[in-house]
């Protein structure tokens, strides 16, 4: 018989301090890249202008960060490895006004719980102190020598923590992850020198530079500088600098759609989506741009106290930021694709895709861990006041873009490809009546392309893309005829936010032919644009579910309607219909389909003869 009183028995107990430290450390220090992230943050918060990173064995054997920041005295150094010891905040209200990269006070204590840690720091030259600590070890603090700044060396990471060590990747993979963290930290601080060495060999060196050049050097060093442009915008509680890549840098993935908020790289899908959306009209479907957005947000409107690695952020003004980014990029792209038609008068005059004078990049500002939001935006204010995205005259800069584009593709290009050029007119009128006979329809090829001869040149038009753009422009410029549905379409909103969005969209949708009412908790779609096949009526809700702003939703909706209503590949057109389509295509304000594909290809007689090796 068990006489133990169940009310006195316990199964819950307090963990030993060492065990608790290791558990807490596991949340902050996941692998070598976590250590590097925390140490570089400390260096930047200390005002360092030169940071060196040294890795051995993927950071598992040894990882060191050296900086020339303000350093620490003896007392600060002794406190630095205690849990929740920090110089960044004093009380909980400071979390609402963070101006530093670090603030938790967990990093060094966590590192000391899972690795051998040595810190040497000095606030005066040759008056340094050195601290050593490690799992289960007594902390030792002694005088040392060294220059102003701090050097932190971490050895034998997780050596006494086999449960974690066995899940580490190969040293090469860990080194690659650390290198990516190094790049992520270097991009928002172009005025700071960064050096990265791996197993004793220099791997990457980044000298102070303007923001576009820092991005190019760190991310795409093989691309010419002309492919990167710096833009700036601002709105309620935020200001942003963007490094926008030329469309020639388009990729098949979103790897270089990156967002930094208050100099931290964050995983903020809605802002990444905004960058992608801005390029949608100038890139083919399935292609993604190269854009790096560096956003300064009033700390009162941003909450980073979500994830231990500070990879996430909540933004109170997220919608304003999205609209600002989209507007800035669209203004830039609309000018970058403007042709010099007025100078030539030739509706098929080919020009550089980037034959515009771009704005002068802004000066970078020095980092500071104590500046407030207004101070950080001050250097941008004068530039923002004068910055306009109006038409700009062309100059020799456009030629440099074209030459850089040609050289970057020359090695892998088909000989014919180098000689063929696209035409992207900005405002091309149809030739006068007495010149209309110059457009001669030759026929259709591959079930998709209409072939014309015009003034001694060959013109190939994508029939679907051309018709799609024509319909899109018509949808934007006039009220749409609608068709009533015999069987209304019923839709259940996924959230209250989506309900509110649909309510706000009702007037704009009615102009596009979508008559929408709410009955109970359901939305009833009573009519569609007459041009849209009934089976595609659900396209409205597919677009709304993407959660964009009103303007973006309406643009995407018109693009989808145009795509589904346009003639399809493989459709055979009568000669008169093909000729009419060709004339309308040449009169388009923008010769790209709404999804970014070019509508036509122009081949001159000289280009064609040279491509096949004939004398002109």
N, C-alpha and C positions, 0 to 999 in steps of 0.2 A: 504494500500500500504506500502510495506517495503522499507524504504529509506536507509537501511544499505548498505554501500559500500562493495560489496563482496570481493574487494581486501584488505579491512581493517579488515574483520572478520577472526577469527582464531578458529580452532578446536584442534590444537596441543598446548600442554602446558607442562611445566617442572614439573615433579613429585616432591612432597615434599621430603626432604632428608630422612625422616624416612621410607616412602614408598619405595623409591629407595633402601635403605639399606636392607629392607626385601626381595625385589625381588632378589637382588644380593645374599643375604644369602641363598635363596632357591636353588640356583644353586650349592653352595658349601656344604651346610648342608642339606642333604636329610632326614636323620634319625640319631638315636644315634650312629650308627656305623661310620657315616661320622665325627662326633665330635671326636670319639676315634681315628680314623685314623689320623686326623690332629694333635691332641695333642701328640700322640706317635711319630709322625714324628718330632715334635719340640723337644721332649726329646732326641731322637737319634741324631738329628743335634747338640744338645747342648753337646754331648759327654757323656751322662749318661751311667753308668755301672750297674745301678739298677733302674728298672721301676716297679711301682706298679699301678694297675688299680682296681678301686672299682666301682661297679655298684649297683644301687638300682632301682627297678621298671623298669627293662629293659633299664636303662639309661635315661628314660624319667623323672623320679623323681630326680635322682642324678647320676652324672658320674664324677669321680675324677681320675686324673693321677698325681702321685708323682714321681719325679726323683731326682737324685743326680748330675745333669749336672752342667754346668757353672753358671747358674742363670742369673738374670738381676738386674741391678741397678735401682735407682728411675727414671732416665730420660728414659732409655730403656723401663721400664715397662709402663710408661705413653704413650709412642709412640706405644707400641705393639698392642693396640686394634684399632688403626686408620686404615682406609682402605688403602691397598697397602703399609703398613709399614712392612719392612722386613730387616733382617740382611744378607740375603742370596745372593742378587745380588745388583748391583749399577746402571747398565745401560743395555740396550737391548742386547748388545753384550755378556753379561754374560750368556744369555740363551743358547748360543752355547757351554758353558763349565761348565755345572752344576755339582756340586760335593755334593749337599745336597738333602735331600728328599723333603723338601719344598722350595718354591721360589716365590709364588704368592703374599704373604702378605695379604691374604684375610681371613684366617681361624678365628683368634680371633675376628676380626671386625664382621664377619658373625655370630659367636656364640653369641656375645653380642647383636646382633640385634634380636635374637629369643629365648634367655634364660637368666637367671640370672647367671652372671659370677663372680667368685672370683679367683684372682691370687695372690699367695704369693710367693715371690722369693727373693733370697739372693745370693750375690757373696762372702760374708764373714759370718761366723757363728754368729748367734744372731744379725745380722744387716740386717734384712729383711724389705721389703716393701709389703704392701697389697693393691690390687686394686679391686674395685667392680664396676660392670657396668651391664646394662640390657636394655631391650626395653623401650625407653622413659625415662630412668633414667639418672641422672647426674653422671658422673664418679667420684668416690671418691678414693683418694690415701692417704694412711696413713702409718706411721711406724709400724713395727710388729717385731716378733721374729721367728726364725726358722733356720734350718741348711742350708748349701749351697745347692742350687738346686732350683727347682720350683715345686709348687703344684697348679694345676688348678682344680677347682670344678665348674661344670655346673649343675644348678638346674632348674627344671620346664621348660624343653625343649618344645618349641612351645606352652606353656600355653597361651600366648597372641596372638597366631597365629592359631586359631581354624580350619581354612581352611586346614592347614597342619596336625594338631594334629589328626584330625578325620581319617586320612589315615594311621596312625601308626598301626603296628600289635600288637598282645598281648605281654605283657612284656616278656613272656618266649621266643617268637620268636625273639624279639629285642635283648634279652640277647644272644641268640644263634648266631645271626649275629655279635654282638660285639665280642663274643669269637673267631669267625673265623677271624675277623680283627686282633685281638690280636695275634693269631697264625701266620697269614701271616706276621705280623711285626716282630715276634720273630725269624722266621726261618733264615733270612739272617744275623742275628746278634747273632750267638751262643755264643759269648764271653760276652754277656750282660745277666744279671739276670732279668727275667720277672715273675711277680706274678699277678694273676687275682683272684679277690674275687667277689662274687655275693650275694647281700643281706646279707652281714656280714659274709659269710662263704667262706673259701678258696676253689677255684674251680680248679685252675691249677697253679703249680709252676714249673718254668723252670730255673734250675741252669746253670751256664756257662758250656759248654761241647763242644766236637768236633762236627763238622757239622753233620755227620750221626747220632750221638746220639741225637742231638737237634731235628732232623727230626723225629726220632723214638719216643722220649718222647712226642713231641707235637702232632703227627699225628696218629701213630700206636703203642701206648705204650704196647699193649698186645703181640706184636711180638718180637721174640728174636733179639738181636743186630746183630747176624750173618747173618740176612737176608738183611742187608744194607751195601753197599759198596760205598766208595768215589772214584771218578775218576776225572781226570783233563785233559783239553785240551786247546789249544790256536790256534789263527790264526790271520789274518790281522786285527788289531784294536780291538781284543777281547781276553779274557781268560775266561774259564768256569770251575766250579766245579759241578760235578753231584753226587747226591746220588741216586744210582741205586738199586732198590729193586729186590730181588730174584724172579724168575718166580713163586714160590709158593705163592706170594702175588698177583697174577693176579686178576683183578677185572672185573666186567661186565660194568663198567662205566669209564669215564676219570677223575674222581674226583681228583686223585692223580697224574695226569700229569700236573705239575705246573712249570711255568717259572718265574724267577725273573731276571730283568735287572737292573743293578746298584742298587741292593738291594730293588727294588720295584717289587711287584708281578704285572705282566701285562697279559692282555688277548691277546696273540700273537699266533694266530692259526697256522701259518706256522711253528713256533718253536715247538709247542705242537705236530704237525703232524710229525715232524722230530723225536721226542722222541718215538712216537708210531711206526713209520716206522722201527726204529732200532730193535725193539723187534718182528717185524712181523714174522720173520723166526723161532722164538722159542716159540711163544704163539699160541694157537688155535684161529681160527677165532672168532670174537666177544668178545675176552678177551683183556684187556688192562693192561699195566704194571704200577708199581709204580716208578716214576722217578721225581726227583726235580732237576731242572737245575738253577744254580746260575751263571749268566753271568755278567762279567764286560766288558763294552763297552766304548771305547774312547768317551767322551761326545760330541766331534765334530761329531760323527757318529750317535748320538741318539737324537731324538726330543720328549720330554715328554710334550711339551706345546700344547697338543691336547685336553685333557679331564680335567675338573676341579679336578677330583679325581686321575688324573695321572695314570689311568688304561691302557692307550694305549701308544704305542711308535712307532715311525717311525725309522727304522734302515737302514742306507746306506749300511751296510755290512751284511744284512740278509742272503744272499745266502752262504757267507763264514761261518757264524755261524751255519747254518743248516748242512752244510757238515761236520763241525768240530764235532758237537754233534753226528751225525749218525756214523761217523768213530770211535769216541771214544767208543761209546756203542757197536758197532759191534765187535771191537777188544776185548773188555772185555767179551762179550757174547761168542765169538768163543773160548776163552780160558776157560771160565767157564764150557763149555760143552765138553771139551776134556777128553777122557777116558784114563786110564792107560793100553791100549791094549798091548803096547810094553813090559810091565812087565809080563803080564799073558800069552800072545800068544793065548788067547781064544777069538774067534770072538764074543762070546756071554757073555763075562765077564761083569757083572754088576758093575758099579761104581757110586759113588756119582755124582749127577748133578753138584755139586760145589766143586769138589775135586782138587782145585788149590790153590796155595798160592797167596792171593790177595795183591795188593800194599798197603803200609802203608799209612793211611790217612794223608792228609796235615795238618799242623798247621793252625789255624785260625788267622786272622789278626784283630787288634783292629780297631774300627770304627773311622773315623775322617771326619769332615765336610769340611776340607780345603785341603785334599790331592789331588794331581792330578792323572791322569790315570796311569802314569808310576810308581808312588809310590805305588798305590794300587796293581799293578801287580808284584812288585819287590819280595815279599815273595814267589811267585809262580815260579819264573824263574828258580831257581836251581833245584826244583823238576821236572819242565817240561823238563829240559835239560837231566836228567837221566831217566825219566819215559819211560819205554818201555812196550809194550804189547806183548812180545814174549812168547813162551812156558815157563811155570814155573813148577817146580817139585811139586808133591803132598806131603802133610804132614798131620798132625793130624787135621788141620783146616777143611779139608773136612768132617771128622767124626763129627765135631761139627755141621756143616750144616745139615747133615743127621739126627742127633739126634734131632736138633731143629725142623726140618721139621716133624719128626715122632711125637714129643710131641705136636706140634701145631695142628695136625690133629687127634690125638688119640681119643679125647673125642667123636668126631662126626663120626669117621671112621667106615666103615663096617669091621668086623673081617677079611674078605677075602682081602679087599683093603689094609690093613696094611701089608699083607704078600706077595702081588704081587708087583713087581718092573719093571720099564721100563728100557730098554737098549738103549743107545744113542751112538753108536760107532762113533769115529772120523775118523779113517782110517782102515776099517776092510776088509782084503782080503778074498776072497772065499777060503775055505779049499782046500788042494791039492786033486788031482784026487782020490787017494786011500781012502780019507775020505768023498767024496761026497755022498756016500751011506748013511752016517749018517743022512742026511736030508730026512725024510720020510713024504710024503704028506698024510694027513689023510682025508681031505675033506674041504668043504666050509660050513660055518654056518651063519645063519641070513642074507644070501644074500650079505654079505659084507666082512667077514673075512675068510682068508685061515688058516687052522690049520695044523701045522707040528709037528713032533717029532724029536728032535735033541739031541743026546747024553743023553738020559734019561730025557730030559726036554720038556715041551710043549711050542711051539712058535706060537703065534697068530699074523698074519700080516693083516693089513688093505689094501685090494687090491687096492682101489682107491688112498690112500695116497702114497703107495709104487710106483705105476705106475706113479703117478703125479711127484714124486721126480726123478724118472728115466728119464722121458721126460725133466724135468727142467734141469737136469745136461747135457743132450745131447744138449739142446738148447744153453747152455753156452759154450760148448766145441767145437762146429763145425758149419760150415756154413750150413744154413738150405735150404732144397729143397723147392721151391715155386710153387704155382699154380696160373695161370692167371685167372682173373675173367672175365666171359662172359659179365657181366654188372658191370662196375667199380662203386666203392662206392664214392659218392661225399660228401664232408664235408666242412662246412663254419666255419672258426676259429672265436672264440668269441671275440678276441682282437688282437691288434698288437703284444703283447707279446707272445701270443700263436702261431701266425704266425712265429715269430722269432724262437720260440722253435722247431716247426716242421721242419723249415729249418735246424737247427742245428742237428736234430735227423736223417735226411735222410740217411746219410752213415751207421749209426748203425742199422737203421730199415731195410736197404737193406740186411744186413748180416743175419737178422732174417726172411727174406722172404717177407717183406712189401715194395713193390715198390710204391713210393709216388711221385707225381709231382704236381706242382701248375699251374693252368690255370686261369688267371684273378685273381679274389678274392677267388677262390675255390681250395680246395685240392682234387686231384683225386687219389684214391687207386686202383692200377691196379692188384696187386697180394697179396696173403697171403701165410703163411707157409702151405705146403701141409698137415701137420698134423692137422691144425685148420679147423673145420667145417666152411663152407662159411657163415652160418647164424650168426656166432660169429665174423665176420670181424670188426664190430664196436668196439671191445674191445680195439683196438689201441687208439681211440680217447677218450674213457672213461678214460683210464689211463692218457693220456696227460692232460686232463682237471683238474686233481688233482694238477697240478702246481708244481711238484717236480723237482729235478735236473735230469740231463741226466742218471746218474747211477741208481738212484732210479726208474726212469720211465722204463728203460730197465729191471731191476730186476722184477718189478711188472708186466710188460708185459709178460715176460717169465713165471712167476708164473700163470698168468691168462690163457695163452695158454696151459700150462701143465694141469691145472685143467679141462679145457673144452675138451682137447683131451684124457685124461686118461679114463680108463674103469670105468664105473659107478657102484654104489651100485646096487645090484640085478642082475648084469651080471654073468651068469654061465660060468666058465672057464673049458676047458678040463684039465685032470690031468697033461698032459705034459706041457701045458701053465702055469698052477698054479705052478708047480715045477720050471719052468724056471723063473717065476716072483719072487719066493721065493729066488732063488739063486742070482738074480740080486739085490734084496732088501738087502741081507746080505752083498753084496759087495759095497754098497753105502758109500761114504765118510761121509755123514751126514744122520742119520736115522730119519729125520723129513721131513714132506712135506714142500713145500715152504711157506705155510701159518702157519707153526709152530706146527702142530699136530704130535705126535709120530707115527711112522710107525708100530711098533710092540710092543707086550707085551710078556715077558718071565715069565714062571712059572716053578719053579723047582719041582722035585718030592717031596722033603721035604716040600716045601711050600704048595703044593696041599694036601698032607696027613695031615699036621697040620691044614689046613683050614677046613677040614671035620672031624677033631677029631680022625684021625687014627694014630696008632703007625707007625713010620717010620722003 
